[in-house]
Amino acid sequence: MINDYIEVNPRKLGGTPVFRDTRIPVYVLFDYLEEGYTVEQFLDEYDIDPEVIHGFMRAVRGTFVTEEEAEA
């Protein structure tokens, strides 16, 4: 579930969605990808548990595929 990896708290960056236990906004990852950088480059730049990013990406992917497709 996506909420396992992100949090929205009005006391953290005014409620901007951030990766859990960080102050890193989720949109920053998408900005990196849009600019042609890899997830690994994002992880090199930010001090964040790779499982949080990879788990988030699996959760997002899961919203666009059936269970059978996700298991393939």
Residue, then its C-alpha position, 0 to 999 in steps of 0.5 A: m500500500i502506498n501509505d506504507y511508504i509516504e506520509v502527509n502531515p501538515r507539520k511536515l512541509g505544509g502537508t506535501p507528501v513526503f517519503r516516510d520518516t524523511r522530509i523528502p517530497v515525493y515529487v522530487l523522485f518524479d522530477y529526477l525521473e523526468e529529467g532522465y536520472t535513474v532511481e539509483q542516482f536519486l538514492d545516491e543523492y538522498d539519504i533514504d532507505p532504498e526499500v522505501i523507494h522501491g516499495f513505493m514504486r511497487a505500490v504505485r505500479g500495483t495501482f495500474v496492473t491486475e494481481e496476475e500482471a503484478e506477479a508475472 
